[in-house]
Amino acid sequence: MTRRSFLAATATTAALASAGLDKISAADNPSSAEEKTNGLRPVLTGRPVISGPAPDALSILQPLAGTATGFLEFSVNGGSFQRVDSENDGLMPFEQHVLKFRLPPLPPGNEVRYRVKARAITWVPVDQFVHGKIVSSELETGKDRTFRTLDPGAGETRFVVWNDTHENSETLRSLEKLTVAHRPDFLLWNGDQTNDLHFESDMGGQLLTPAGVELASAWPLAYVRGNHDTRGPAARKLHSFTGTPDDRYYYGFRSGPLAALVMDTGEDKPDDNPLYAGLAAFARLRERQTKWLTEVVREPWFREAPFRVLFCHIPLWWLREHPGEYSKACREAWSPALIAAGVKVIISGHTHQYAWLPAGTNQAIGQLVGGGPRPPIATYIEGTATRGRLTLTMQNLDGTIVEKIEIKA
């Protein structure tokens, strides 16, 4: 090998290592490399996450233990399996941390069976050639799982709300136990899932398999971005680990008698705060959401719902008018449209202090705020909406009910 070839091969090996790709020594010849392709480690890890949550805007995200490609198969009501590829311009996915599959629009209120199939991918240097050859493992098939799509026409819906878990393993495991027992139609994770998003390699564990819990493989997840989830250099990769409609963090959906709005309250300080070093532009995001809100509340699916609820991380009203504890900017921008549209309750987190602030003279909409990350202050919220009544029950992790709110249609 010439010095130039050696330096080029060395640079390529370093690049593969920095990308986190599994590699086989250049000393291996092609035949021995072929013998090792079936020995690559399994890549499917943890449970998939169903995100959306509306039947026409669902994604399934599969955490990975190594670099892989793959596809998803699904069937509706026991029908034949259909394949979903994440093909882009003729290329199948080649991902290191997560495979993300967008499902086609599905019929509401139907059972869906799904499974992920994937194979590990790596490159093997061949003789003196710099780029080598691609090799893969045998196809690995994940477990068959089922969920039910949300049904806008159902007479009842049940949901669960988590908030401000901040990577607290004990709290996450307790919330999982309560949620699995309840088996909701959907789970809403109301912001601050993380402390910050610094390394993309950590994000699967922060957002898809937190503390190894059952997050949303058997019911859809409605994801809400919190202010901590906007922090850190890897926050710009968040859309790869979430499955919101059109990869936006504001959207709406219907589940039975409930019309839900999800909106993004951004950071808890102004954009020009020195802490953000010029990286924040949430005022512009707030303006886009204000325009969207005035339009979406006119749509029939929303107007005709007996109950209309806003989910957002930072509350619009709070016990104290203290900057950082509530969002005055969002309240001023959004409350006129929310009031006109008949929104009766806002469910938030952020303060790490649970509270119920009923509507009154100086507050047009009821504000329910969940607790914080540590088990003594964490809360679990269950909601049930029928055509005549919306019941919200907030409890501590030990089952003690701290608030029970009933709203009539």
N, C-alpha and C positions, 0 to 999 in steps of 0.2 A: 504494500500500500504506500502511495506517495504521501509526502507531508501534507499536501493540499487535501487529498482524499481523507487522510486521518483527521485533520482539523474539521472538515465538513461533517464527517460521521460523528465526531465528538459533539459538535454543536447540535446536531439533530437529536442525539441521545439526551442531551441536557434539556432541549425543548420538550421532548416527550415527558421527561421527569417533572419539569415544571408544570406541565398540563395535568399531571396526576394520572397519566395513562399507564396501565400495566404494560410492562415490557419484558421481552425475552432477550437474553444476552446475545450480542452480535456473534459470539463464538458458536452459537447454535447454527447448524446448517439447515436448509429448507426442509429436509425430510424429518429431522428431529423436531423442528418447530411444528410441523403438521401433527406429529404425535402428541404434542402438548395442547393443541387447540381445545380438546375436550376436557382438559384439566384446568381451564380457567375457572376462577371462583364464581359461584352464583351471584347474580347482580340484583335480583329482586329482594328488597328488604322492607320490613314493616308492612303496614296495610295501605292500600290505595286511599285516596281522599277524593270524594265526590264533591264538586264545588259548582256553584251556579247562582241560585239553586233552582231556577225555573226550568221546566221541561224543554224549553227551546233555547237554553243557554247553559247547558251542562258541560263540564270538563271533568275528566278523571286524571288525577296526578299519581304517578307511581314513583316512590322513592327508590333510589339506586344505591348499590354498594360498590359500584365501579362503572367504568365507561361502557355504554351499551347502546343498542338500537332495539326497536321493538314495535309492536302494534297491539291494538286492543280488539277483543271480540265481545259482542253483546247480542242479546236476544230479548224480545219483548213478549211477555205473556207466554213463555214456553215455545216461541217460534224458533226458526233456524237462526244460527249465529251469523251476524254480519261483522265485517272487518272495518276498523277505523285505523287509518294510517295518519301520521303527522308529517306526511310528505310535503316538501317545500321545494318547488322548482326542480322536481325530479330526484331530489335527495331525501332519503329516509332519515329520521332523527339520529343524531350521534351525540349523546348527552352523557355527562359525567355524574350528575346529581339527581335528576328527575326526568321522567318521561311524561309529557302532557298531551292528552288526547281530547280534542273537541268532538263531542257527540253531535249528530244531526238532531234536529227537532224531534222530540219524542212525544207520544200521546200522553196526556195527563192522567194521573191516577192509575198507572199501570206498573206491574212488576217488571223489573229489568234485571236480567242476569248478565254478569260480565266477568271477564278474566283478561289478564295482561300476559302477553308472551314477549320474551326478550332474549337476546343473546349478547354475551360479553364480546367486546371488540378490542383488538390491539393490533400493533404493527410489529413485524419482525424484520430487523435489518438483514439483508441478504448480501453476502459476500462484501463487495466494496461499494455497493449501491447505497446512496444516501437515504433514499425514501423507503426502501424496503417493500414488504408486501403485507397486506391486511389479512388477519386471521380472526376467526370467531369461534365461540363455544357452540355447543349444541343448543337448540332452542329450549328455553326454560319457560314453563307454564305456571302462572300463578294460580292460586285457589279460586274456584268459582264462588262468586259473591252475588248477593241480590240487594236491591233497594227498590223503593216505590217512588215514582215521580209525583211531584206535588199536583194537587187537583184543585184548580180555581173554583170548581163547582161543588166541592164537598160541603156538607153541612157543618163540619167541625174540623178544626186543625189544632194540633198540639206542637209546641215548640219549646226549645230550651235556649237560654242565653248564658254564655260565659263572658267574663271581661277581666282585663288586667291580670292575666295569669303570670306574666313576666318570667316565664321559664321556671316557675316554682313546681318542682316535681311532686311534692306531697299534695299540693292543691290540685294539680292536674289529674292525679290518680283518683282523688276523691270526686272530682267533677265527672270523670269517666264513669265511675261506679254508679253515680246517681243518674247519669244520662242513659246508660245502657239499660238500667232498670225501667226508665220511663219510656224508651223507644219513641222519640219524637218524630214528627213528620220532617222537621229540619232543626239543625243546630245553628245558632247565630253566635259567632265569636266576635265580641264587640270591642276589639282593639287592644293594643299593647300585649300582643302575644309574646313579644320579645322585649329585651332590654335595649338592644340595638342590632343592626344588621351589618356586621363588620366583615365577615368572611363568607363568601358564597358557599364554601364547603360545609359550613355549619347550618345553612338555612333549611335543609331537609329536616334536621333534627329539631329546629326551632318551630317550624311551621307545619310539617306533615307528620312527624312522629314524635311529638313533644313528650318526653318521659316515657316513650313507648306506648302511649295510651291509644285506645280506640277512638279516633277523632271523628271520622265521617266516612266510613266504608260501607255503612248500611243505611245511611240517610244523607241527604244533601247538606252541605255546609254553606251558610251565607257569611262571607268574610267581610269584616269591617276593618279598615286600616286605622290604627291608633297613632298618636304622635311619636311614640318610641319606635314604631315600625317604619318611620320615615328617616330614622337616624342611622348614620354610618354609610361608608362607601358602597356597601353591597345593597343598600335600599333600592337602588336602581334596577336590581335584578328581581325585585319582589314579584313582578308579574309572572315570572317563570315558575314560582312556587304557589301561586294562587290561581283561581279559575273564575274570576268575576266576569260578568258579561262584557265583551269587547275589551277585556283587561282594564276596565275603568273601576274606580273605587266608589262610584256613585251609580245606583241603579234601583229598579223597583221590581217587585214580583208579587204574585197573588197566591195564597194558599187558603182554600176554603173561604170563610167570611173575612179573612184578614188581608188587607192590602198593606204591604210593607215598603217603605222607602229606606234605602241605605245611603247615607251621605258621609262625606269625608271632611272632618273638621280641621284637618291639617295639624300644624304645630300649635303649641300653647303660648307662643310669644310672637310678636310681630316679625314680619319677614326681614326687617332691617336690624334685628337684634344681632349684636356682634358674635354671639354664640354660633350663629349659622354661617358666618364668614361669606355671605353673599350667595349661599346655596339654596335659599328658600324662596319660593315664588307661589305661596299658597293663596295670596290675594287674587291672583288670576284664576286659580283653580276654583276659588269660592265664587267668582263671578260667573264662570261657566256653569257651575252647579245651580246658581240662582236662576239662570236662563232655562236650564233643563227642568228645574222644579216647576216653574210656572207653566210649562208645557205638559209635563207628565201627569200632573194632578187633574188635567182635563180629560184624560183618556178614560174610556168606559170601564176598563178593568179596575181602575182606582175609584172613580166616582160612585160606582155601584156597590162597592164593598161596605158592609155594615160597620167595619172597624178599620181605621186608617192610623198607622203607627209609623213614627220615624225612629230608626236606629242610627245612632251616631256616637262616636267615642267620647268626645268632650261635651258635657251638658250645656244646654243653652240657658238654663237657669240653675242657680245654686244657692246654698244657704247664705253665702256671703258674696258680695259683689267684689271679689278679689281677682285681679288679673291672673291668668294661669290656671284657675280652678274652674272657670267656665269660659265659653266663647261668646263674648259680646258681639264680635264682628259677624259671626254666623247667625246669631239671634237677630241682629238688625237686618241682615240680608235675607233671611229665610222665613222669619216668623209671619210676615204679612201673607205670603202664599200658603203657609201651613195652616194658619187660622182660617183663611178663606176656604181652604180645601176640606176643613172639618177634621183635621188631625187632632185627636184627643189626648194622646200620650206620646212622650219621647222617652226612649230607653237608652241610657248612656252608662259610662263608667268614669275612668280617669282620676277621680278624686281620692280613691282608696278609702272612701267613707260612704257607706250605703245610706240612702235616704229616699223618702217619698215626699215630693213637694206638690201637693194638689193644686189644681188651677184656682185662681183667686183674683182679687181686684187688680193686682200688679203682675199677674202671670196668667196668660190666656190658655196655656196648655199644661197639663200635668207632666211632671218630670220625675221619672224613676231612675235612680242611680245605684249601680251595683258596687260591691266592696272592692277589696284590694287583693294583692297576691298571696299574702301569708295566710295559712289556714284559719287563725282566729278572726280575721277580718274579711275573708273571702265569702262570696255569696254565689248562689245558684238560683236562677230565675226560671220558673216554669210558666208558660202561657197556654191558655186554652181559649179558643174563640169558637163560639157557636153563632147561629144567626141572631140570637137575642142578647148574648152576654160575652164580654171579654174578661177573663179572670187572670190576674197576674199574681203569682205567689213567689216571694223572695225569701230564701231561707239560708241559714248558716250551713256549713258543711256537715254539722252534726244533726241536721234535720230540723232545728229550731226555726219556726216561721217568724220572720221579723217584719214582714209587710204582706198584706193580702189586699189587693185592689180589685174591685169589680166595677165594670163600666157597662152600662146598658146601651144597646143599639139605639 
